[in-house]
Amino acid sequence: AIDITSNGGAVVFCWLDGATKANQFIESLLAIPAERLTAILPQLIFLYLGNTYFSEEWWQGLPTDHQAHIRKLANNENPYYSDGVFIEESLTPWKILKIHKYANS
């Protein structure tokens, strides 16, 4: 889930206890330096999530090659077998302030 507020936001991943593949995926994300993660998260959202909404102002402010990249991510029919699809440039002004991982135990 993604929650955007007037002074920030949050990206939240949830998975069932014991779901080892989901946990491995999250661990792989947590191993990425925060500066790189700010570039990857928006791309990951367009690659894996449906019903992604965003500001027209943000979209119009993107270079056409970034818009084409996002369209490619969003149109990918099987993201689970898509390696190396993320670009290095950040698509948003996001900054990661905190990362928390909570375990249900």
N, CA and C atoms as an extended XYZ file, in Angstrom:
315
Properties=species:S:1:pos:R:3:atomname:S:1:resname:S:1:resid:I:1 pbc="F F F"
N         0.835       -1.175        0.000 N   ALA     1
C         0.000        0.000        0.000 CA  ALA     1
C         0.887        1.248        0.000 C   ALA     1
N         0.409        2.264       -0.616 N   ILE     2
C         1.107        3.541       -0.635 CA  ILE     2
C         0.150        4.581       -0.085 C   ILE     2
N         0.620        5.350        0.874 N   ASP     3
C        -0.202        6.406        1.455 CA  ASP     3
C         0.558        7.717        1.305 C   ASP     3
N        -0.042        8.659        0.621 N   ILE     4
C         0.569        9.967        0.393 CA  ILE     4
C        -0.199       10.998        1.211 C   ILE     4
N         0.542       11.841        1.928 N   THR     5
C        -0.066       12.897        2.720 CA  THR     5
C         0.535       14.233        2.294 C   THR     5
N         0.059       15.303        2.860 N   SER     6
C         0.570       16.627        2.504 CA  SER     6
C         2.006       16.844        2.961 C   SER     6
N         2.467       16.075        3.943 N   ASN     7
C         3.840       16.259        4.423 CA  ASN     7
C         4.703       15.012        4.279 C   ASN     7
N         4.321       14.090        3.413 N   GLY     8
C         5.120       12.885        3.194 CA  GLY     8
C         4.257       11.719        2.778 C   GLY     8
N         4.713       10.544        3.078 N   GLY     9
C         3.956        9.364        2.713 CA  GLY     9
C         4.644        8.115        3.204 C   GLY     9
N         4.088        6.967        2.835 N   ALA    10
C         4.647        5.688        3.244 CA  ALA    10
C         4.366        4.652        2.174 C   ALA    10
N         5.308        3.754        2.004 N   VAL    11
C         5.128        2.568        1.179 CA  VAL    11
C         5.162        1.395        2.150 C   VAL    11
N         4.106        0.575        2.128 N   VAL    12
C         3.970       -0.512        3.093 CA  VAL    12
C         3.819       -1.830        2.343 C   VAL    12
N         4.637       -2.800        2.698 N   PHE    13
C         4.543       -4.145        2.143 CA  PHE    13
C         4.071       -5.071        3.258 C   PHE    13
N         3.101       -5.930        2.956 N   CYS    14
C         2.590       -6.899        3.922 CA  CYS    14
C         2.584       -8.275        3.277 C   CYS    14
N         2.865       -9.297        4.069 N   TRP    15
C         2.835      -10.649        3.568 CA  TRP    15
C         2.521      -11.591        4.714 C   TRP    15
N         2.069      -12.789        4.376 N   LEU    16
C         1.698      -13.772        5.385 CA  LEU    16
C         2.932      -14.285        6.115 C   LEU    16
N         2.780      -14.532        7.396 N   ASP    17
C         3.844      -15.120        8.182 CA  ASP    17
C         4.205      -16.474        7.568 C   ASP    17
N         5.475      -16.685        7.375 N   GLY    18
C         5.929      -17.937        6.781 CA  GLY    18
C         6.059      -17.893        5.269 C   GLY    18
N         5.693      -16.803        4.645 N   ALA    19
C         5.823      -16.665        3.185 CA  ALA    19
C         7.288      -16.335        2.864 C   ALA    19
N         8.074      -17.364        2.655 N   THR    20
C         9.521      -17.175        2.533 CA  THR    20
C         9.914      -16.376        1.291 C   THR    20
N         9.248      -16.563        0.188 N   LYS    21
C         9.590      -15.810       -1.031 CA  LYS    21
C         9.313      -14.326       -0.852 C   LYS    21
N         8.187      -14.005       -0.228 N   ALA    22
C         7.876      -12.594        0.033 CA  ALA    22
C         8.909      -11.995        0.974 C   ALA    22
N         9.293      -12.740        1.994 N   ASN    23
C        10.296      -12.249        2.930 CA  ASN    23
C        11.641      -12.059        2.225 C   ASN    23
N        12.020      -12.976        1.348 N   GLN    24
C        13.260      -12.839        0.582 CA  GLN    24
C        13.220      -11.592       -0.295 C   GLN    24
N        12.068      -11.343       -0.897 N   PHE    25
C        11.909      -10.150       -1.742 CA  PHE    25
C        12.119       -8.885       -0.911 C   PHE    25
N        11.488       -8.819        0.254 N   ILE    26
C        11.634       -7.646        1.122 CA  ILE    26
C        13.075       -7.512        1.593 C   ILE    26
N        13.702       -8.607        1.954 N   GLU    27
C        15.110       -8.558        2.375 CA  GLU    27
C        15.991       -8.038        1.248 C   GLU    27
N        15.688       -8.405        0.003 N   SER    28
C        16.476       -7.905       -1.131 CA  SER    28
C        16.281       -6.397       -1.291 C   SER    28
N        15.068       -5.913       -1.042 N   LEU    29
C        14.832       -4.466       -1.093 CA  LEU    29
C        15.567       -3.745        0.026 C   LEU    29
N        15.525       -4.321        1.218 N   LEU    30
C        16.177       -3.686        2.365 CA  LEU    30
C        17.692       -3.652        2.227 C   LEU    30
N        18.247       -4.502        1.387 N   ALA    31
C        19.697       -4.527        1.168 CA  ALA    31
C        20.161       -3.423        0.207 C   ALA    31
N        19.217       -2.768       -0.438 N   ILE    32
C        19.540       -1.709       -1.398 CA  ILE    32
C        19.761       -0.402       -0.635 C   ILE    32
N        20.834        0.331       -0.945 N   PRO    33
C        21.036        1.629       -0.276 CA  PRO    33
C        19.836        2.549       -0.510 C   PRO    33
N        19.511        3.364        0.494 N   ALA    34
C        18.334        4.236        0.454 CA  ALA    34
C        18.322        5.132       -0.780 C   ALA    34
N        19.474        5.641       -1.191 N   GLU    35
C        19.524        6.532       -2.363 CA  GLU    35
C        19.059        5.794       -3.617 C   GLU    35
N        19.437        4.539       -3.751 N   ARG    36
C        19.033        3.739       -4.915 CA  ARG    36
C        17.580        3.299       -4.778 C   ARG    36
N        17.164        3.027       -3.554 N   LEU    37
C        15.793        2.584       -3.317 CA  LEU    37
C        14.782        3.652       -3.718 C   LEU    37
N        15.127        4.925       -3.546 N   THR    38
C        14.212        5.991       -3.961 CA  THR    38
C        14.000        5.993       -5.469 C   THR    38
N        14.973        5.497       -6.223 N   ALA    39
C        14.810        5.376       -7.672 CA  ALA    39
C        14.014        4.122       -8.022 C   ALA    39
N        14.226        3.037       -7.283 N   ILE    40
C        13.597        1.759       -7.602 CA  ILE    40
C        12.132        1.689       -7.179 C   ILE    40
N        11.786        2.216       -6.003 N   LEU    41
C        10.413        2.062       -5.497 CA  LEU    41
C         9.326        2.546       -6.462 C   LEU    41
N         9.426        3.758       -7.013 N   PRO    42
C         8.363        4.168       -7.944 CA  PRO    42
C         8.280        3.245       -9.165 C   PRO    42
N         9.423        2.778       -9.637 N   GLN    43
C         9.420        1.873      -10.787 CA  GLN    43
C         8.791        0.531      -10.415 C   GLN    43
N         9.107        0.048       -9.224 N   LEU    44
C         8.546       -1.197       -8.734 CA  LEU    44
C         7.025       -1.084       -8.633 C   LEU    44
N         6.542        0.056       -8.193 N   ILE    45
C         5.103        0.287       -8.070 CA  ILE    45
C         4.431        0.165       -9.436 C   ILE    45
N         5.013        0.790      -10.452 N   PHE    46
C         4.413        0.704      -11.789 CA  PHE    46
C         4.549       -0.698      -12.374 C   PHE    46
N         5.605       -1.420      -12.025 N   LEU    47
C         5.816       -2.764      -12.557 CA  LEU    47
C         4.866       -3.785      -11.932 C   LEU    47
N         4.647       -3.699      -10.614 N   TYR    48
C         3.920       -4.754       -9.908 CA  TYR    48
C         2.488       -4.419       -9.514 C   TYR    48
N         2.156       -3.151       -9.369 N   LEU    49
C         0.830       -2.806       -8.859 CA  LEU    49
C        -0.098       -2.325       -9.967 C   LEU    49
N        -1.342       -2.713       -9.878 N   GLY    50
C        -2.350       -2.173      -10.775 CA  GLY    50
C        -2.983       -0.954      -10.128 C   GLY    50
N        -3.777       -0.239      -10.874 N   ASN    51
C        -4.486        0.930      -10.345 CA  ASN    51
C        -3.547        1.930       -9.687 C   ASN    51
N        -2.524        2.302      -10.412 N   THR    52
C        -1.556        3.275       -9.914 CA  THR    52
C        -1.983        4.662      -10.367 C   THR    52
N        -2.145        5.548       -9.410 N   TYR    53
C        -2.580        6.905       -9.696 CA  TYR    53
C        -1.464        7.878       -9.369 C   TYR    53
N        -1.395        8.966      -10.135 N   PHE    54
C        -0.336        9.948       -9.929 CA  PHE    54
C        -0.794       11.292      -10.468 C   PHE    54
N        -0.043       12.305      -10.127 N   SER    55
C        -0.363       13.667      -10.519 CA  SER    55
C        -0.053       13.914      -11.997 C   SER    55
N        -0.970       14.562      -12.690 N   GLU    56
C        -0.717       14.925      -14.082 CA  GLU    56
C         0.469       15.881      -14.169 C   GLU    56
N         0.598       16.756      -13.197 N   GLU    57
C         1.725       17.698      -13.162 CA  GLU    57
C         3.061       16.939      -13.097 C   GLU    57
N         3.114       15.896      -12.261 N   TRP    58
C         4.326       15.081      -12.166 CA  TRP    58
C         4.609       14.406      -13.507 C   TRP    58
N         3.571       13.802      -14.091 N   TRP    59
C         3.723       13.086      -15.357 CA  TRP    59
C         4.222       14.019      -16.462 C   TRP    59
N         3.600       15.179      -16.583 N   GLN    60
C         3.985       16.127      -17.627 CA  GLN    60
C         5.401       16.663      -17.417 C   GLN    60
N         5.877       16.660      -16.173 N   GLY    61
C         7.219       17.139      -15.874 CA  GLY    61
C         8.319       16.127      -16.158 C   GLY    61
N         7.938       14.882      -16.446 N   LEU    62
C         8.931       13.844      -16.738 CA  LEU    62
C         9.439       13.965      -18.168 C   LEU    62
N        10.706       13.663      -18.387 N   PRO    63
C        11.212       13.592      -19.763 CA  PRO    63
C        10.473       12.474      -20.516 C   PRO    63
N        10.359       12.603      -21.817 N   THR    64
C         9.614       11.608      -22.607 CA  THR    64
C        10.217       10.215      -22.491 C   THR    64
N        11.533       10.095      -22.312 N   ASP    65
C        12.124        8.754      -22.168 CA  ASP    65
C        11.717        8.121      -20.834 C   ASP    65
N        11.520        8.920      -19.785 N   HIS    66
C        11.041        8.387      -18.513 CA  HIS    66
C         9.573        7.993      -18.611 C   HIS    66
N         8.777        8.777      -19.328 N   GLN    67
C         7.375        8.406      -19.549 CA  GLN    67
C         7.297        7.077      -20.311 C   GLN    67
N         8.124        6.918      -21.326 N   ALA    68
C         8.139        5.668      -22.101 CA  ALA    68
C         8.557        4.499      -21.217 C   ALA    68
N         9.520        4.725      -20.343 N   HIS    69
C         9.971        3.668      -19.427 CA  HIS    69
C         8.841        3.247      -18.488 C   HIS    69
N         8.117        4.217      -17.938 N   ILE    70
C         7.002        3.904      -17.044 CA  ILE    70
C         5.909        3.147      -17.783 C   ILE    70
N         5.616        3.557      -19.003 N   ARG    71
C         4.612        2.823      -19.798 CA  ARG    71
C         5.046        1.376      -20.000 C   ARG    71
N         6.319        1.167      -20.269 N   LYS    72
C         6.849       -0.190      -20.467 CA  LYS    72
C         6.691       -1.010      -19.188 C   LYS    72
N         7.003       -0.402      -18.043 N   LEU    73
C         6.839       -1.109      -16.773 CA  LEU    73
C         5.374       -1.466      -16.535 C   LEU    73
N         4.488       -0.496      -16.713 N   ALA    74
C         3.067       -0.700      -16.433 CA  ALA    74
C         2.429       -1.709      -17.383 C   ALA    74
N         2.954       -1.840      -18.589 N   ASN    75
C         2.391       -2.769      -19.570 CA  ASN    75
C         3.015       -4.154      -19.529 C   ASN    75
N         3.955       -4.370      -18.637 N   ASN    76
C         4.618       -5.663      -18.536 CA  ASN    76
C         3.622       -6.696      -18.021 C   ASN    76
N         3.395       -7.743      -18.803 N   GLU    77
C         2.388       -8.738      -18.445 CA  GLU    77
C         2.867       -9.731      -17.388 C   GLU    77
N         4.176       -9.910      -17.248 N   ASN    78
C         4.677      -10.859      -16.269 CA  ASN    78
C         5.936      -10.312      -15.606 C   ASN    78
N         5.770       -9.410      -14.627 N   PRO    79
C         6.934       -8.763      -14.010 CA  PRO    79
C         7.824       -9.701      -13.215 C   PRO    79
N         7.314      -10.886      -12.881 N   TYR    80
C         8.084      -11.799      -12.041 CA  TYR    80
C         9.290      -12.392      -12.765 C   TYR    80
N         9.329      -12.266      -14.069 N   TYR    81
C        10.460      -12.762      -14.842 CA  TYR    81
C        11.140      -11.632      -15.599 C   TYR    81
N        11.146      -10.444      -15.022 N   SER    82
C        11.709       -9.260      -15.661 CA  SER    82
C        12.914       -8.775      -14.875 C   SER    82
N        14.081       -9.194      -15.278 N   ASP    83
C        15.305       -8.748      -14.610 CA  ASP    83
C        15.854       -7.517      -15.309 C   ASP    83
N        16.488       -6.655      -14.533 N   GLY    84
C        17.199       -5.512      -15.098 CA  GLY    84
C        16.333       -4.478      -15.774 C   GLY    84
N        15.132       -4.259      -15.274 N   VAL    85
C        14.235       -3.305      -15.925 CA  VAL    85
C        14.258       -1.921      -15.294 C   VAL    85
N        14.968       -1.756      -14.186 N   PHE    86
C        14.968       -0.479      -13.491 CA  PHE    86
C        16.087        0.428      -13.994 C   PHE    86
N        15.753        1.698      -14.172 N   ILE    87
C        16.760        2.683      -14.558 CA  ILE    87
C        17.353        3.301      -13.292 C   ILE    87
N        18.498        3.908      -13.428 N   GLU    88
C        19.202        4.483      -12.287 CA  GLU    88
C        18.624        5.825      -11.852 C   GLU    88
N        18.058        6.579      -12.781 N   GLU    89
C        17.545        7.911      -12.461 CA  GLU    89
C        16.297        7.823      -11.599 C   GLU    89
N        16.185        8.762      -10.684 N   SER    90
C        14.999        8.835       -9.844 CA  SER    90
C        13.874        9.505      -10.627 C   SER    90
N        12.698        8.953      -10.529 N   LEU    91
C        11.528        9.484      -11.226 CA  LEU    91
C        10.703       10.418      -10.344 C   LEU    91
N        11.025       10.458       -9.071 N   THR    92
C        10.269       11.263       -8.113 CA  THR    92
C        11.238       12.036       -7.217 C   THR    92
N        10.731       13.022       -6.491 N   PRO    93
C        11.576       13.729       -5.518 CA  PRO    93
C        11.585       13.046       -4.149 C   PRO    93
N        11.184       11.792       -4.085 N   TRP    94
C        11.078       11.083       -2.820 CA  TRP    94
C        12.418       11.019       -2.095 C   TRP    94
N        12.321       11.040       -0.768 N   LYS    95
C        13.465       10.822        0.119 CA  LYS    95
C        13.032        9.821        1.174 C   LYS    95
N        13.887        8.872        1.459 N   ILE    96
C        13.577        7.891        2.494 CA  ILE    96
C        14.099        8.414        3.814 C   ILE    96
N        13.188        8.585        4.758 N   LEU    97
C        13.559        9.070        6.087 CA  LEU    97
C        13.739        7.938        7.088 C   LEU    97
N        12.899        6.905        6.960 N   LYS    98
C        12.957        5.770        7.882 CA  LYS    98
C        12.538        4.505        7.151 C   LYS    98
N        13.129        3.409        7.570 N   ILE    99
C        12.718        2.096        7.090 CA  ILE    99
C        12.475        1.238        8.326 C   ILE    99
N        11.285        0.656        8.399 N   HIS   100
C        10.932       -0.204        9.522 CA  HIS   100
C        10.505       -1.562        8.989 C   HIS   100
N        10.917       -2.603        9.648 N   LYS   101
C        10.427       -3.939        9.347 CA  LYS   101
C         9.871       -4.515       10.646 C   LYS   101
N         8.595       -4.813       10.620 N   TYR   102
C         7.939       -5.355       11.792 CA  TYR   102
C         7.654       -6.833       11.549 C   TYR   102
N         7.915       -7.643       12.526 N   ALA   103
C         7.619       -9.071       12.425 CA  ALA   103
C         6.448       -9.389       13.337 C   ALA   103
N         5.610      -10.269       12.881 N   ASN   104
C         4.470      -10.714       13.677 CA  ASN   104
C         4.926      -11.884       14.548 C   ASN   104
N         5.419      -11.554       15.716 N   SER   105
C         5.869      -12.626       16.609 CA  SER   105
C         5.627      -12.283       18.056 C   SER   105
